[in-house]
Amino acid sequence: MNGMTQYHAKYFAWELTRRRRGGDVDRISQSLFDASVDLNPHQIDAALFALNNPLAKGVLLADEVGLGKTIEAALVLCQYWAERRRRLLVICPAALRKQWALELAEKFHLPTQVLDSKTVKNLKKSGIYNPLDQNTISIISYNFAVTMEKELRAIPWDLVVIDEAHKLRNAHRESHQTGQSIKKSLAGSRKLLLTATPLQNSLIELYGLSTIIDEHLFGDAVSFRSLYMKGEGDAASLRQRLAEFTKRTLRRNVLEYIKYTQRKPITIPFEPSPEEQRLYDLVSGYLQREESYGFPARHRHLIGLVLRKLLASSTPAVTATLEAILDRLKKLEQEQTIEDDWFDKLVNEAELDEEELEGEIDEAESTAAIDIDKVKLRGEIAELEQYLILAHSINEDEKSHALLKALNVGFDNMAEMGAPRKVVIFTESRRTQDYLSRFLENHSHAGKVVTFSGTNNNAQLTGIYQRWLKDNVGGDRITGSPAVDRRTAIIDHFRDRGEILIATEAAAEGVNLQFCSLVINYDLPWNPQRVEQRIGRCHRYGQKFDVVVINFLNKQNQADRRVLELLSDKFHLFDGVFGASDEILGRIESGVDFERRIAAIYDTCRTPHEIEHAFQILQNEMGESIEQKMRETEEKLLEHFDGEIHDLLKIQRQRAEITLDRISRLFWLLTSFILKDKAVFNNEQLSFDLKKAPNEDIHIGNYSLIRKGEDIPEYAHLYRLSHPLGEYVIDTGRRIDTPVSEVRFNLTQNDVKISVLENLSSKSGWLELNLLELHSFEVEEHLVFSALTDDEQILDHEACERLFSLSATSNNRAEIEAPGKLKEIVNRHISITLNQALEENDQYFQRERDKLEQWAEDQIYSSEQVLVDTKDKIRDCKRRSRLAETMEEQEHLLKELRALERQQRRQRQDIFDVEDEIEAKRDQLIEALEKRLKQKTIIHPLFKIRWVLG
């Protein structure tokens, strides 16, 4: 559009940013447009479901694994951010925090901060009074949420996303501390719960999850069990009630949109050398001793766990740890104080979960507190010295030579598939990482290896980082955080130049490697959730090839073999479609607990028979991941009919595409108008060079409009609605001066025939645009066009919109006054728009009132059940009385009967009191809703014009 006026600009700016009601694709138009990811229709549908009802206190998104619940939640967060509702919180398992931060930043350009006790302490030291209450999305772990209960409760959160919400399925129990704490701290906040496994053992788990969202979705646990868990239960009623707050989509519903790749497991067996096996046996025996001076008793479990992992990792890794223990023993012999950070340095070798370190005490150790037998101590020192002589005699591990074979097998698989020659090798030890890097460089892989850890600060990585900074100067990829930018630089280098990435657990957190389809677990974690997280870095959205997963099997180690079998056969981690294993993983309470169980087997079992027996007990305890009956219940209650969901998703996709096209066009036209004196535009490439920055927060340079499925040049800034320049353009457009003027629209030069305008009885008239701001359950904004021709023909909303699709010119002032009838039409249109909005809000009100009525009925039913139980006891007592064989027995039963009858009379009276109390509470809640239904309306006049069609 060459001829655009300030009136076009103002209309476009408000149309792009006005706050809409939920339920329609238009509601999430801003977040859809700003997302750097191709969104699937089921994700849009889920996000709209979460936004739909302004009165709902939250929803549960329970899509099957692999369908992108994180993206669904991110869409909702993005929309809240666009609507300037920015008190946003994500609670997730500790290991997923970085992944959440990266997804929100990379795909939705949202600012985030990962908070734990250490970062909060540092932020407070730097002068930030409340680190939680900042203009950013806070991401915290479940454990940290419990410790920060008081602080969380003090903030009126706009939205709280709770990932892996099945961890709260027992939240209705007083004994469930995490669930009870989260309910207290977030009682008044809207919540979005995410889980692929809403049911495991019992229907009561759905009740437990519902109490996290809203205590009024059902009555109490007693009524829930009576109504839905006795006998057949009322499945139809439960399904209807669940549908108000639960949405579940299955893989089979979306096969048209998502291509799933497979996992292909390969096991590489190896045998350690005699020296390696002897070292393993010696250290293992040392760890199984009841007493030793090598490490403090309070850290025995954790240090034992670290050492066992390092034993299975590499000789250099275990050597360094043995040296640290020997150093401690010698200091004890010389009665020296052990350094404060001795324990920290030791466990730093293995990048452990926050949960793993929970409860460990990091404090200085006094040698005086330890009762030392000097003879035993010297014997232990001599032993450790012998272990180290043996360890230093081992130059190269047999397992590292097996890795060379694994790389050949893996790369052959890549060649057959036509996949890039890329592999990520995971290890749990930084020293193993260094050893493997040197080993591969010396064995035909020189110049192709790059490492990735929690520090990323060696000379090679610093060089990669410096080159990356130079290549990306002036672009948006540089965040200014060296730690974040180093991570990005390493991954870019691996993608573009490297072949082998040797990564510690840091790479399993929040790094996307979907361009790589070969994963080698050099060390295999015992925590199944960490194994899945590793593979999930490659086997994820955007992966075009089947992912080959290679594991090693130590033929000499019975326990290692059983761990691999358990992870393969029970958890199905290494085969199937992506995410399938999550279904099982979601049903174990904690991967850390599982890991500790395995560590206990290593600690206590000495013979192959003992090891086999212990693992069999562990496997039997797991049982079936989910009973068949529960599967059938889940299907009956939570799944859509295929035909119904398929049609809905098809419509949703079409609407999203139309919305995105319109948003893109309006935003580009608005930008071209507002920046016409500050930038040079390339309309074909949808890019521009900003020559003059409007303010200091905006950089000059090349900008490229965000487009789905297309990469922008690395030197360009990604131009979107939420970019500082985009916000400047929109704010300027919304505030632009629009006096009453004559605007001449060019109809004759328009390429497309517009019948609604060409058939007008008169080709001139008056038009007014107003913004109706309604404060009801939420703030919503409606643009209201009012227009008529000179012969008083009224134009509808579509005709007015079509006017502003034409190019136009404007004069300074209209010389004549608008007719009085225009004011009358304006008032009528505003009134009609307001009534329609209130009618729709009334439907939300009716749904919420129905929910509260059902809650009250549940509560009354629960109190009545107590009376029913007493009646049953009276009947049973009478029956036993009739059958009594002695007078003494009969007299005893008669006393029991009288007591039960007195209890029955009290309960009958109590029921009336309870009913009155519940009904009063219900009426109070409904009255509060009615007050929110219509609070106030504000009319903002945007502009009035005299229009002419030419």
Secondary structure as UniProt FT lines:
FT   HELIX           6..17
FT   TURN            22..23
FT   HELIX           25..28
FT   HELIX           29..34
FT   HELIX           41..52
FT   TURN            54..55
FT   STRAND          58..61
FT   TURN            65..66
FT   HELIX           69..82
FT   TURN            83..84
FT   STRAND          88..92
FT   HELIX           94..96
FT   HELIX           97..108
FT   STRAND          112..114
FT   HELIX           117..125
FT   TURN            126..127
FT   TURN            131..132
FT   STRAND          137..141
FT   HELIX           142..147
FT   HELIX           149..153
FT   STRAND          159..162
FT   HELIX           165..168
FT   TURN            169..172
FT   TURN            174..175
FT   HELIX           177..185
FT   TURN            186..188
FT   STRAND          191..194
FT   HELIX           204..213
FT   TURN            215..216
FT   HELIX           221..228
FT   TURN            231..232
FT   HELIX           235..243
FT   TURN            244..245
FT   STRAND          246..247
FT   HELIX           251..253
FT   TURN            255..257
FT   STRAND          262..270
FT   HELIX           274..287
FT   HELIX           297..299
FT   HELIX           300..311
FT   TURN            312..313
FT   HELIX           315..333
FT   TURN            334..335
FT   TURN            340..341
FT   HELIX           342..347
FT   TURN            348..349
FT   HELIX           354..357
FT   TURN            358..359
FT   HELIX           367..369
FT   HELIX           374..392
FT   HELIX           398..417
FT   STRAND          423..426
FT   HELIX           430..441
FT   TURN            442..444
FT   TURN            446..447
FT   STRAND          449..452
FT   HELIX           459..471
FT   TURN            472..474
FT   HELIX           482..496
FT   STRAND          500..503
FT   HELIX           505..508
FT   TURN            514..515
FT   STRAND          518..521
FT   HELIX           528..536
FT   TURN            537..538
FT   TURN            541..542
FT   STRAND          547..554
FT   TURN            555..556
FT   HELIX           558..565
FT   HELIX           566..570
FT   STRAND          576..577
FT   TURN            578..581
FT   HELIX           582..585
FT   TURN            586..587
FT   HELIX           591..604
FT   HELIX           608..622
FT   HELIX           628..638
FT   HELIX           642..674
FT   TURN            675..678
FT   STRAND          679..682
FT   TURN            683..686
FT   STRAND          687..690
FT   TURN            696..697
FT   STRAND          701..705
FT   TURN            708..709
FT   TURN            714..715
FT   STRAND          717..719
FT   TURN            721..722
FT   HELIX           724..735
FT   STRAND          741..745
FT   TURN            748..749
FT   HELIX           755..758
FT   STRAND          764..775
FT   STRAND          779..789
FT   TURN            790..791
FT   STRAND          794..795
FT   HELIX           797..803
FT   TURN            804..805
FT   STRAND          808..810
FT   HELIX           820..882
FT   HELIX           887..933
FT   STRAND          936..949
//
